[in-house]
């Protein structure tokens, strides 16, 4: 068990619940329906990866260096992907043009895809104890 990874997963999950509640109740009065839908996409992917981190933190089947590599990819991915979506959804409320950071969203997505792919590779290439 890796306490740091577990706590990060729990924190991401807690934040996703708080942000989801804000998106469902407070955001609808501030921005249009498309922005709310985008915001909810960010929340959804953040929650998926909170669960991913909890599984990664509990599972003892990886060496620490491999686990840490996946952990970093997920954290960077969530920050770039979900948090850029949050800012983009709130663009109409900002005094600066948030769309200038829109290029980081797909980069964050690539980090998340890489985390899943590397995790799958590590599991697939792991020698069986049988």
Secondary structure, 3 states (H helix, E strand, C coil): CCHHHHHHHHHHHHHHHHHHHHHHHCHHHCCCHHHHHHHHHHHHHHHHHHHHHHHHHHCCCCCHHHHHHHHHHHHHHHHHHHHHHHHHHCHHHCCCCHHHHCHHHHHHHHHHHHHHHHHHHHHHHCCCCC
